[in-house]
Amino acid sequence: MPGSGSFQTNQTSADLTTADRGAVAVSIVVPVRNEADNVAPLIAEIVGALDSRWTYEIIYVNDGSTDATAERLATLMKQHSQLRQLRHAVSSGQSAAVRSGVRAARGAIVATLDGDGQNNPVFLPDLIAAVENGCGRVGLAAGQRVGRKDTGFKKLQSRIANGVRKTILNDGTRDTGCGLKAFPRDVFLSMPYFDGLHRFLPALVRREGFDIAYVDVVDRPRRSGVSNYGFFDRLWIGIMDLAGVWWLIRRKRTTPAVTEVPRC
């Protein structure tokens, strides 16, 4: 892989053997909190988009739901052998949920999407293929929303936040808030973890010397319920994260090539 060096991660209880990961090519990670009415239709769409294309698994990360999400997923697991459910005892936020799913993933490529139905799984194959076809150069395939279905106020917040982020980080990405993404598992796990990490993936991936592929995706209205993750990612709340990522990029140095000199 390109970049400053090979990726290495510390061994943890979530790490898997090569044989475990070899059984699945792609892992789909879906963070959810109180999305009981949305899980069944979205899982059906994911299955429809991926069946006969890759060996895959679907990992739902239940981020401390207090509704019937856990029970609905338990029922669906009996119908879909590729479906797994991870549970956070208490809600820890979307970044933590995504990271839990990626750490548990068996696929070398991981794709993510939001669990409210706004992200259409029909675009997953294009994102996954962009990583595969990148021949090790693409560290992230990022969905870029067109025809967004959010409220005017939320669109305005995103436009301001995206504009400031692009100016400061120069990450070349117009939309980091789209949940539709795909990336090599090892690349994601090499990133420094912090709350809100998933919003800054383009800048951090570029920091490591990888390319980013962009895929236009069509946004949809939420099927039911209300947003559970709020506006933590907006400018006035995420300013500390923005400053931190800027600092990380500025402090990046090329890792020297090291060779051992043999004895004479």
Residue pairs with C-beta under 8 A, 6 or more apart in sequence:
1 7
1 136
1 137
1 184
1 187
1 210
2 136
2 137
2 209
2 210
3 139
3 208
3 209
3 210
4 208
4 209
4 252
4 254
4 255
5 255
7 186
7 187
7 189
7 190
8 190
9 15
9 186
9 189
9 190
12 103
14 100
14 103
14 104
15 103
16 106
20 106
21 106
21 107
21 108
21 185
23 55
23 106
24 55
24 56
24 57
24 105
24 106
24 107
25 54
25 55
25 56
25 107
25 108
25 109
26 50
26 54
26 55
26 56
26 57
26 107
26 109
26 110
26 111
26 128
27 56
27 57
27 58
27 59
27 101
27 102
27 105
27 106
27 107
27 109
27 110
27 111
27 185
28 46
28 50
28 56
28 57
28 58
28 59
28 110
28 111
28 112
28 113
28 124
29 59
29 61
29 98
29 101
29 102
29 105
29 110
29 111
29 112
30 42
30 46
30 58
30 59
30 60
30 61
30 101
30 112
30 113
30 114
30 115
31 61
31 63
31 94
31 97
31 98
31 101
31 112
31 114
31 115
32 38
32 39
32 60
32 61
32 62
32 63
32 65
32 69
32 97
32 115
33 62
33 63
33 64
33 65
33 69
33 91
33 97
33 228
33 229
34 65
34 66
34 67
34 69
34 225
34 228
35 65
35 67
35 69
35 115
35 116
35 225
35 228
36 65
36 67
36 68
36 69
36 71
36 72
37 223
37 224
37 225
38 115
38 116
38 117
38 222
38 223
38 224
38 225
39 60
39 69
39 72
39 73
39 76
39 115
40 72
40 76
41 117
41 223
42 115
42 117
42 121
42 223
43 58
43 76
43 80
43 83
45 120
45 121
45 122
46 58
46 113
46 121
46 124
47 58
47 80
47 82
48 121
49 121
49 122
49 124
49 125
50 56
50 121
50 124
50 125
53 125
54 128
56 82
56 107
57 82
57 83
57 84
57 105
57 106
57 107
58 80
58 82
58 83
58 84
59 84
59 85
59 86
59 101
59 104
59 105
60 73
60 83
60 84
60 85
60 86
60 115
61 86
61 87
61 88
61 97
61 98
61 100
61 101
62 69
62 70
62 73
62 85
62 86
62 87
62 88
63 88
63 91
63 92
63 93
63 94
63 96
63 97
64 87
64 88
64 89
64 90
64 91
64 92
70 85
70 87
73 83
73 85
74 85
76 83
77 83
77 84
77 85
84 104
86 100
86 101
86 104
88 96
88 97
88 100
93 195
93 229
93 232
94 198
94 229
95 193
95 194
95 195
95 196
95 197
95 198
96 195
98 112
98 197
98 198
99 193
99 197
101 110
101 112
102 110
102 185
102 188
102 189
103 189
105 185
107 185
108 184
108 185
108 186
109 128
109 131
109 132
109 182
109 183
109 184
109 185
110 182
110 183
110 184
110 185
110 188
111 124
111 127
111 128
111 180
111 181
111 182
112 179
112 180
112 181
112 182
112 198
113 119
113 121
113 124
113 179
113 180
114 179
116 222
116 223
116 225
116 227
117 220
117 222
117 223
117 224
118 149
118 179
118 219
118 220
118 221
118 222
119 143
119 178
119 179
119 180
119 217
119 219
119 220
120 217
120 218
120 220
123 143
123 180
123 215
123 217
123 218
124 180
124 182
126 141
126 215
127 141
127 143
127 180
127 181
127 182
127 213
127 215
128 141
128 182
130 138
130 141
130 182
130 213
130 215
131 138
131 140
131 141
131 182
131 183
131 184
131 213
134 141
134 211
134 213
137 210
137 211
138 210
138 211
138 212
138 213
139 183
139 184
139 187
139 205
139 208
139 210
139 211
139 212
140 181
140 182
140 183
140 187
140 201
140 202
140 205
140 210
140 212
140 213
141 181
141 182
141 183
141 212
141 213
141 214
141 215
142 173
142 175
142 176
142 178
142 180
142 181
142 201
142 202
142 212
142 213
142 214
142 215
143 175
143 178
143 179
143 180
143 181
143 215
143 216
143 217
144 173
144 174
144 175
144 178
144 214
144 215
144 216
144 217
145 175
145 177
145 178
145 217
145 218
145 219
146 216
146 217
146 218
146 219
147 218
147 219
148 155
148 219
149 219
149 220
149 221
149 222
150 158
150 219
154 231
157 231
157 234
157 235
158 175
158 177
158 234
160 235
161 233
161 234
161 235
161 238
162 174
162 175
162 176
162 177
164 235
164 242
165 171
165 176
165 200
165 203
165 235
165 242
166 172
166 173
166 174
168 242
168 246
169 200
169 203
169 242
169 245
169 246
169 249
171 200
171 202
171 203
171 206
172 202
172 206
172 212
173 202
173 203
173 212
173 214
176 199
176 200
176 201
176 202
177 199
177 233
178 217
180 215
180 217
181 198
181 201
183 201
183 205
187 205
187 208
187 210
188 201
190 208
191 197
191 201
191 204
191 205
191 208
192 204
192 248
194 241
194 244
195 232
195 241
196 232
196 233
196 238
196 241
197 204
199 233
199 238
199 241
200 241
200 242
200 245
202 212
203 245
203 249
204 245
204 248
205 212
206 212
207 248
207 249
207 252
231 237
232 238
235 242
